[in-house]
Amino acid sequence: MWDNQLTNLLNRAERGIEAVLSPEESGDFDTNEQREIELRIELGRTRLQPDDVQQLRSGSVVLLDGPLGEPAAIYAAGRLIGRGDIIVINGNTGVQVTELIQAKPLAASQ
C-alpha cells in the first residue's frame, strides 16, 4: 500500500514539474530522460553559532523557525517547487503535496 501511494505522489510531482518551472528552467528536468532528480524536503531552518554547533550531542534539541504544522518546503534539484504536509504511512515518513509553486518568468535582459 505504501509503495503505491508513494509512487502516485512521485508520479503527480513529476507531471507537475513542467507546470511549476519556467520553460528555461524545465530544460533541466527532461522527463523523457531516465535520470533521477534529487528531492529535498525541508522542515525548517535555524542558524547556530560555531560554538553551539560544537556543543551538539545526542539528545540535544535544535529549534527550527516556524510553528509546528507549517507545510514543509519541497525542492527539486535545488529549486523550490512546492509545499506539503508531513505524513506517516505504515511507519514510513512521507510528504503529501499540498501546493505546487508556479515559476516566475525570467526578466528580459536589456
N, C-alpha and C positions, 0 to 999 in steps of 0.2 A: 504494500500500500504506500509506504513512504517513498519508494523508488518511483512509483507512478506519479505521485504528487510533486516530487522534486523535478522529475522530467517535464511535467506540464508547466511548472513555474519557469524552468530554464527555457523551454520552447517559447513561451509567451515573451520572456525577456529578450530572447534572440530575435524574434519577429519585431519587437518594439525598438530595437537598437537603431534601425534606419529612421524611425519616426522621431527619436529623441536627439539625433545628431544631425548637424547641418550636412549638406551634400559634400562639402570639403572634408569634414571630419569622418563621415561614414565610409570614406575610402579606406580607412584603417580597419574597418570591420566588414571585410568581404565575406558575406555569408555563404558564398559558393566555395570558399577555401576551407579546407578541413584542418584548421589550427584552432587551438584553444584560446579563449580570451580570458584573462585573469579578472575575476570579480572580487571586489573587496567590499566588505560590509563594515561600516564604521558606526560604533555605538556612541561615541563621543570623543572629546579631546581634552587635554589639560596640558599645562606647562609646569615643569618642576625645575627647581634649582639643581645644579650638578650635585651638590652635597645631599639633597633629598633623594636623588636617584641612587646614589651610592649607599644610602641607608635602607633601601628597599630590601625586605626579607620575605620569606614565605609567611603568609598571613597578613602582610601589610595591606592597607586599603588605600587605593588611589581614587580620589573623587574626580568624576568627569563633569564637564559643563553640561548644562541642560537637565531638565527634570526627567524622572523615571517615566517611562511610557512614551517618550518622544520617539518619532519614527527614526529608524536607522538609515544612514545615507548609503546608497548603493553606487559603487564606482565600477566602471568597465574600462580596462586599460588606462586607469588613472583619471578618467573623466566621470564627473557626477552625472548619472543617468536616471536616478530615481530615488525613491524612499520606500521604506517598508516596515512592517511590524515584525518583531522577533517572535517566532513560534517554536513550539516543541511538538514533534510528532513521533510517537513511539520511542521517546528518549533521544531523538536526534534534533538538533537545533537547525532552524532554517529561517528564511525571511519571506514573508508574504508581501509581494509588490503591491503597494497602495497608490503609488504615483509615479508616472514617467515624466521626466523633465524635458521640455522641448528645447532644442538647441536654438541659440540666438544667432542670426546670420552675422557673418563676419563683416566688419565695416569696410566699405570700398576704399582702397588706397587712392590717395590724391596725388 
